[in-house]
């Protein structure tokens, strides 16, 4: 929603539809290449594969809080930058909207992958609150 609003706003601020769509697509593509071009996805998969049982006394983070923590600073900061760029540089705003769309796509892909792991293991994946962010699994 935020990415589509950013794209529409960049057009409303004077950027032609074709260049706006091209910059939007370029931003999304750059983000996808940055994420899938590195080994972050593989490292993340390894962390989830090594999830152990929940130890006594572990402070687990609610999913809503984990989602909010994941949204800051990337999604919130990018939205602010996109809004600030609208007036002087609507092209930059369209590019940032594409990056934001890429983040949204990666979030959806991650949620689907997490759901698949949980179904495969018949367990819930849990993340410990705090900086350690250890990953556990608990039977359903």
Helices and strands as residue ranges (DSSP letters): H 2-12, H 17-37, H 40-49, E 52-53, H 63-71, H 74-88, H 90-121, E 123-127, E 135-139
